[in-house]
């Protein structure tokens, strides 16, 4: 992982997060497709037909089972602000890329985006808003509509998660 990151950054700065995010979106969609097939096999409703709370358990378990870290999703902002918040403890990418000078969890952000796009049927985006490698207690993410998250893009990597969330809530 470290060598791949080094080569990509040497070839073109900023390539790593973009490539990993795209890969993550594809993988997030494949996770939902596999879950939908399994639910259909069991005669259960598809993810898009389940309450959001039931879908959350599936993606949290998937992260743990694959050793990517301990993912916790917070739906408390969904009814009032249309946002899903996520935290990731013990991130695989933070551990593997200790010397990176940027956020490293693009794959995680992409997976969350792909997963929630499938579940909601809407175009969404996910941004990492804090990183444990930069001193935050956990890596934090926000998932929402692209136009809703556009105002925070200049703050990414420059402001803490609380400041970013306050802007989204205000």
C-alpha positions in Angstrom: 0.0 0.0 0.0 2.8 2.4 1.0 4.7 1.8 -2.3 1.6 2.2 -4.5 0.8 5.5 -2.7 4.4 6.7 -3.2 4.3 5.9 -6.9 1.0 7.6 -7.5 2.0 10.7 -5.6 5.3 10.8 -7.5 3.5 10.5 -10.9 0.9 13.2 -10.1 0.3 14.9 -6.8 -3.3 14.6 -5.7 -3.9 11.4 -7.8 -4.2 9.1 -4.8 -7.3 10.5 -3.2 -9.2 10.8 -6.6 -8.3 7.3 -7.7 -9.2 5.7 -4.3 -12.5 7.6 -4.1 -13.5 6.4 -7.5 -12.5 2.8 -6.6 -14.4 3.2 -3.3 -17.6 4.3 -5.1 -17.5 1.3 -7.3 -16.8 -1.0 -4.4 -19.6 0.6 -2.3 -22.0 -0.1 -5.1 -20.7 -3.7 -5.4 -21.3 -4.2 -1.6 -24.9 -3.1 -2.0 -25.4 -5.3 -5.0 -24.1 -8.3 -3.1 -26.2 -7.5 -0.1 -29.3 -7.1 -2.3 -28.7 -10.5 -3.9 -28.3 -12.1 -0.5 -31.5 -10.4 0.8 -33.4 -11.5 -2.3 -32.1 -15.1 -1.7 -33.5 -14.9 1.8 -36.8 -13.5 0.6 -36.1 -10.1 2.4 -36.7 -6.6 1.1 -33.8 -5.0 -0.8 -31.6 -2.3 0.9 -33.5 0.6 -0.7 -36.7 -0.7 0.8 -35.4 -1.1 4.3 -35.3 1.7 7.0 -32.0 3.5 6.9 -31.1 2.2 10.4 -31.3 -1.4 9.1 -28.9 -0.6 6.2 -26.4 1.0 8.5 -25.7 -2.2 10.4 -24.8 -3.9 7.1 -22.1 -1.4 6.1 -20.7 -1.2 9.7 -20.3 -5.0 9.8 -18.7 -5.1 6.4 -16.0 -2.7 7.4 -15.2 -4.6 10.6 -15.2 -8.0 8.8 -12.7 -6.7 6.2 -10.3 -5.1 8.8 -10.7 -1.6 7.5 -11.4 -0.2 10.9 -14.4 0.4 13.2 -17.0 2.3 11.3 -19.8 4.1 13.2 -22.6 5.9 11.4 -24.7 8.6 12.9 -28.1 9.3 11.4 -29.1 12.0 13.9 -28.5 14.8 11.3 -30.5 13.1 8.5 -34.0 14.3 9.4 -33.0 17.9 10.1 -30.0 18.6 7.8 -30.0 15.6 5.3 -26.6 14.5 6.4 -25.1 11.2 7.5 -22.0 11.4 9.6 -19.5 8.6 10.0 -16.4 8.0 12.1 -13.7 5.5 11.6 -11.4 4.3 14.3 -8.2 2.3 13.6 -8.3 3.1 9.9 -6.3 0.7 7.8 -5.1 3.6 5.5 -4.1 5.8 8.4 -2.0 3.0 9.8 -0.5 2.0 6.4 0.3 5.6 5.2 1.7 7.3 8.3 3.9 9.6 6.3 1.2 10.9 3.9 0.6 14.6 4.0 -3.0 14.5 3.0 -6.2 12.7 4.0 -5.8 9.0 3.2 -9.3 7.5 3.5 -10.5 8.2 -0.1 -11.5 4.6 -0.5 -13.6 4.7 2.6 -15.3 8.0 1.5 -16.0 6.4 -1.9 -17.4 3.3 -0.3 -19.8 5.3 1.9 -20.8 7.4 -1.1 -21.5 4.4 -3.3 -23.4 2.6 -0.5 -25.6 5.5 0.4 -26.3 6.4 -3.2 -27.6 2.9 -3.8 -29.7 2.9 -0.6 -31.2 6.4 -1.1 -31.4 6.3 -4.9 -29.9 9.8 -4.9 -26.7 11.3 -6.2 -24.5 11.9 -3.1 -21.0 12.8 -2.1 -18.9 11.9 0.9 -16.0 14.0 2.2 -13.5 13.1 4.8 -13.6 16.1 7.2 -11.0 15.0 9.8 -8.2 12.4 9.9 -6.7 10.6 12.9 -3.3 10.9 11.2 -3.6 14.7 11.6 -4.4 14.5 15.4 -8.2 14.1 15.3 -9.5 11.4 17.7 -11.1 9.5 14.7 -11.4 9.9 11.0 -14.7 11.7 10.3 -16.8 11.8 7.2 -20.0 13.6 6.1 -22.4 12.3 3.4 -24.9 14.5 1.7 -26.1 16.0 -1.6 -23.3 17.5 -3.8 -24.8 21.0 -3.7 -25.2 20.8 0.0 -21.5 19.9 0.6 -20.1 22.2 -2.0 -19.6 25.1 0.5 -17.3 23.1 2.7 -14.8 22.0 0.0 -12.5 25.0 0.7 -12.5 24.1 4.4 -11.4 20.4 3.9 -8.0 19.9 5.4 -7.9 23.4 6.7 -10.7 23.4 9.4 -11.6 20.9 12.1 -14.7 18.7 11.8 -16.7 20.9 14.3 -16.2 24.0 12.2 -17.2 22.2 9.0 -20.3 20.7 10.6 -21.3 24.1 12.0 -21.2 25.5 8.5 -23.4 22.7 7.1 -25.9 23.2 9.9 -26.0 27.0 9.6 
